[in-house]
Amino acid sequence: MAGPSLPLASMSIPAAEVYAQQANPAFEAELAARTAFREAAFLLPHLRPGMQLLDVGCGPGSITLGLAEVVAPGQVVGIDIQSAQIEQARVRAAARGVATVRFEVADIYGLPFPDDSFDAAFANGVLMHLRKPVRALAELRRVLRPGGIAGIRDPDLGASLYAPTTPLLEQWLAMRVRVRQHNGGDPFLSRHYRRLLLKAGFVRAEACASVDSAGSLEEIHRHTAFLKAQLQGHARTVVAEGWMDQATVDAAAAEIDAWAQRPDAFSATTWCQAVGWRATESVRESGSVRRSKGAAKERGPFREYEIANLHCCVGAGVRCAGARPGTGRAAGRGIFRQTDAPDREFSARRHYRHCRPPDRAEAHRGVQAAGHNR
Ligand SMILES: C[S@@+](CC[C@H](N)C(=O)[O-])C[C@H]1O[C@@H](n2cnc3c(N)ncnc32)[C@H](O)[C@@H]1O
């Protein structure tokens, strides 16, 4: 039997974007069992004690608390658009006695933090629900300090395997895709992470995948609990849109239970995960800059650039080849990316005056470590 039908919740999420699992206690219980060790394993090697970290769409905060332990004494902020989730997260933090974390209600599209606030940001199971993931990633990049990193992770439903299946089970699995698309998300988003991160203005993006498989009685039992909790949230849209009636949804839930009893049941879900780096240094200018595009020279008003790949760079206190010591000028050929239109990128040889390293020594190390000083 399917679990109790949940009310259609009123959403404060931007128009036409609906988080299907809002106010679904069974699903929230599944999220509460998640851990940083498991869900953020790809990000952990990049984290260091003392870092300030932001967890966006933190849900009940179970992963956030694990991340807080990793970066302590660094401060961690978890934000979520659902106030009920933030309340749960606060209770969980108090129960675990984690004092370096705080939770706030906020929207990923308009984070209530100044530029350059965090060393790392994390989003697990969030971007696939969004209509404008690049906008959200650009907002994450804004609140990261130069050299900061974003770790993002979502399942890709195009790489989700179930065996053996039945027609009704297949029908239900197809409904999950349909609901996500209908609600403004993209069930096949995470395979595109590298492109999306670069488009959002990150200068480097590396991706990998992990597979969440269930192939023993115990694992199938766990995965079935997740599937049925997820079904409860999705059923609201499926029934409201008239794609299935409640009796068919209940039959699909029973089919999941029957699948779980099979000694040969198997499932595997692929989670794509990526890390994006914000440039170690940025340049602000108010004038116009001449840029090369093929043979043509163009002029354009550019407010701020991030240096994605500058062969030769100098700013206040940053020494490197081609520099005129003490002038605060730089000269070099590099790839410049326009910060307020991150998909616009150009390569040019140019001079500039206004380096804005966060810290002189740190910027110097960053430039050398990134190999930009050759
Ligand atoms: C699948 S849950 C993942 C929760 C948590 N990251 C985890 O993995 O356990 C997705 C979360 O994103 C939140 N969310 C959805 N849209 C959001 C937005 N625009 N801004 C902030 N949070 C959002 C939801 O409220 C929900 O808690």
The ligand as an SDF file (V2000), in Angstrom:
LIG
                    3D

 27 29  0  0  0  0  0  0  0  0999 V2000
   16.5090   16.4250   -1.9140 C   0  0  0  0  0  0  0  0  0  0  0  0
   16.6180   17.6410   -0.6540 S   0  0  0  0  0  0  0  0  0  0  0  0
   18.3390   17.5080   -0.2340 C   0  0  0  0  0  0  0  0  0  0  0  0
   18.6130   17.9500    1.1700 C   0  0  0  0  0  0  0  0  0  0  0  0
   20.0660   17.7590    1.6040 C   0  0  0  0  0  0  0  0  0  0  0  0
   20.9670   18.5200    0.7850 N   0  0  0  0  0  0  0  0  0  0  0  0
   20.4070   16.2970    1.5760 C   0  0  0  0  0  0  0  0  0  0  0  0
   21.0380   15.8370    0.6240 O   0  0  0  0  0  0  0  0  0  0  0  0
   20.0240   15.6040    2.5070 O   0  0  0  0  0  0  0  0  0  0  0  0
   16.5670   19.1790   -1.5370 C   0  0  0  0  0  0  0  0  0  0  0  0
   16.5190   20.4000   -0.6240 C   0  0  0  0  0  0  0  0  0  0  0  0
   16.6670   21.5830   -1.4130 O   0  0  0  0  0  0  0  0  0  0  0  0
   15.8080   22.5690   -0.8810 C   0  0  0  0  0  0  0  0  0  0  0  0
   15.5480   23.5790   -1.9140 N   0  0  0  0  0  0  0  0  0  0  0  0
   14.8130   23.4610   -3.0300 C   0  0  0  0  0  0  0  0  0  0  0  0
   14.8060   24.6140   -3.7180 N   0  0  0  0  0  0  0  0  0  0  0  0
   15.5660   25.4910   -3.0130 C   0  0  0  0  0  0  0  0  0  0  0  0
   15.9380   26.8580   -3.1920 C   0  0  0  0  0  0  0  0  0  0  0  0
   15.5030   27.5550   -4.2420 N   0  0  0  0  0  0  0  0  0  0  0  0
   16.7330   27.4320   -2.2750 N   0  0  0  0  0  0  0  0  0  0  0  0
   17.1480   26.7410   -1.1850 C   0  0  0  0  0  0  0  0  0  0  0  0
   16.8160   25.4510   -0.9540 N   0  0  0  0  0  0  0  0  0  0  0  0
   16.0320   24.8320   -1.8540 C   0  0  0  0  0  0  0  0  0  0  0  0
   14.5680   21.7830   -0.4680 C   0  0  0  0  0  0  0  0  0  0  0  0
   13.7880   22.5010    0.4530 O   0  0  0  0  0  0  0  0  0  0  0  0
   15.1870   20.5200    0.0940 C   0  0  0  0  0  0  0  0  0  0  0  0
   15.3900   20.6050    1.4810 O   0  0  0  0  0  0  0  0  0  0  0  0
  1  2  1  0
  2  3  1  0
  2 10  1  0
  3  4  1  0
  4  5  1  0
  5  6  1  0
  5  7  1  0
  7  8  2  0
  7  9  1  0
 10 11  1  0
 11 12  1  0
 11 26  1  0
 12 13  1  0
 13 14  1  0
 13 24  1  0
 14 15  1  0
 14 23  1  0
 15 16  2  0
 16 17  1  0
 17 18  1  0
 17 23  2  0
 18 19  1  0
 18 20  2  0
 20 21  1  0
 21 22  2  0
 22 23  1  0
 24 25  1  0
 24 26  1  0
 26 27  1  0
M  CHG  2   2   1   9  -1
M  END
$$$$
